[in-house]
Amino acid sequence: LSLGWHKANMNGEIRAIDNRVACVGNICNHKGDFVVEFTVGIDKVSIIHYEVDDIIVGLKLTLGKGLTHILVDTNSI
């Protein structure tokens, strides 16, 4: 990545705990250093809904931190 860009990596992990699913991902800077990791519980839905929710959570988090140049990386859709 070029200077100023950040990568939002959606790991595609599903952790079923008490019939719940979690969005799991991380955001790295252009050097590959972690900026933030996140896990957010969501209702159990289809894998497509899960992945879209994961992308939305990651984008809201990065934009909330004032980061505007974002590459979204997902392996599930």
Disulfide bonds with the S-S distance in Angstrom:
none
